[in-house]
Amino acid sequence: MNEPRSVNDILRAIEAAQDDQVGRVSVDAIFDEIGHASFAPAVLVPALILVSPISGIPGFPTFGAIIIFLFAFQAVLGTDHLWLPEFIRRRHLPSEKVQKALDWLEKPANWIDERTETRLSFLAKRPWHRLTYLLMVLIAITIPALELLPLVTSAACTAISLMALGLMVRDGLLVLLGYLSIGAFAGLVIVLSQQIAA
């Protein structure tokens, strides 16, 4: 597949990676479809999946956060090739769960793709893009501790998705919206923490 240029391209790549005969999709197969030199699409894959209701499945948010962290951190370092440890690449996800996530994301993906364009592109280029990836790293670090709060992990991954998509399509407005979403995510964490403590 050519380098993804839209949310729908990402969803099609994930769908193409599924192995219907065994009823599961490997992490390695997904990133073979995405390519091994594009950091924004690679971060967008787990982030999009975790925006969907699949984030409520125990273990999924932490697993996705590890992938986001690894790719975003490599982007901060300026490496030119995606890398994942072998034990992560060999992991499989149930096709049924993945397909439900893709179906859930279809309408939002169409809505977003119709509205993306090249705007404020300086926010999606050097040196700003490294700041954006650094923010993704910091958010990913918090996700495992918040896994029991699916709404919070979805909010975190919404912010990451906006930033990653903005970088991918050179839409700085989406990157900016991602920055603002981090504030909403932080506020949600604070409110829920106060409620739990009360």
N, C-alpha and C positions, 0 to 999 in steps of 0.2 A: 504494500500500500504506500502511496505517496505521503509525504508529511502532512499530518492533519491540519486543516485550516478552519475548522468549525467544531462546535459541540457535536453535531451530528456525525462528523467524520470520526470523532472519538468513539461515539456509541457504536458506529458500524465496525470499527476496528475491534472493539471488545466482542461484539457479536460474532465476527468472523473468526475469532480465536477459540470459540467454543467447540468442544469435541462432542458432538451429539451421540456418538457411539458409547462413550463412557459416562456421559451426563455430567461433565465437569469441564472447567477451563483452567489452564495453568497460568500462573503469573508470567512465566517465560513466553508462552504463546501470545499473550496480550502485548507484551513489549516487543516481540518480533513483528507484530502488526503495526505498532506505533513507530518503530524505528529506534535506533540506539544512539542518536546524536541530538535529540530534541528534548530539552529539559522541561519546557512548559507543558507540552502535551503529556509527558510522562508523569508530571505532578498532577495534572488535571484528571488522569484516569482514576486513581484512588480517591481523590477529593470528590469527584462527581458521584462515585459509587456511595461514598459516605454521606452525601447530601440526601440520598434516598433513604427509605425506611430500613434498608439493610444495616444501617448504623446501629439499630437496636439489637442486633445479634451479638451476643457476648464474644469478645475477642476480635471482631472485625475492625472496630475503630482503632485499637492498638496496632493491629497488623497493618492497616492502611497508613496510620501515622508514621510507622517505621519506614515505609516506602517513601512517603512524602519527605520525611526528614532526610533520608539518604540522598534522594535526588536533588532536593533544594540545597542541601549542604554542598554537594558536588558542584552545583551551579555557582554558589558563593565562592568556592575555591577556584572556579574558572576552568575546570576540567573540560575536555572536549568529547568525552564519551561516557554514556550512561553505564553505571555498574551497580549490580545487586549481588549480594552473597548467594552462593549456590543453594543454601537451604531455603531462601526466600523464593528464588526462581522456580524451585521444584514444587512449591506449595500450589494446591488446587482449591478452587472455589466451586461450589455446586452450581451447575448451569441453571437450575431452576431459580435459585436465589438471584443469580446475576441477571437472568432474563427479566425477572420481576423488577429489578432496579432499572434496567434499560427501558422497560415499558413505562415505568413511573416517570422517567426523565424525558421521555419523548416529546411531550407537549412543551415543557419548559425549554427544551433544547431548540425546538422550532421557533419559539417566541424570541429567545435570545439571539439566535443566528440571524433572524430578520432585522435585528436592530444593532448589530455590531458593525463598526466601520473604523477607518483610521482617523483617530482623534487624539489630540494631546499626546502624540506618538513619542515625545521625548521621555515620558514617564515609563515607556516600555523598552527603552534603549539604555545603553551604558551612559552614565554610571548608575542610574536609578534602578536598573533591573536587579543589581546585586542587593540593594537594600530591600527590594521586594522579596527576593528569595530568602534573605535573612529573616524577614518577618514570618515567612512560611515555616522556617526552621523553628522559630520560637513558639509559634502556634502548635506545631506538630508535637513539640516536647510536652505541652500541657494536655494533649488529648487522652493519653492513657489514664491519667489521674481523674479524668472526667467521664470515663467510659460508661459509668452507671447512669449518666444523664444524657440520653440520646439526643434530646433537643439541643443540648449544649454542643455536643460533638458535631451535629449537623450544622449549627450556626458557625462553628469554627471552620468547617470544610466549605461552607458557602463563601466565606471570606477568601479562603485559599483558592477556590474555584474561580472567583471573579478576578483575582490577581493573575492566576495562571492563564486564564483565557485572554485577559488583556495583553499579557506578554506574547501569547501565541499569535494573536491577530493584530498586534500593534495598536490596540485601542486603549489609550491612556485613561480614558474615562472609566473603563471597567477596573483598571488598576486602582484608580482613585476611590471608586465605590468599594473596592476590596479593603482599602485602608480604613474607610469609614465603617465598614462591617466589623472590623476588628474592635472598634469602640463598642459596637452593639454587643458583640460576643463577650467582651470584658464586663459590660454592664449586666448581662444576663448571668454570668458567673457570680458576680457580687451579690445580686438579688437572691439567687438560689442558695448561695452560701449563708446569707443572713437568715433565710427561711429555715434552713436545716439547723442552724445554730440556735434558733429561737425556741 
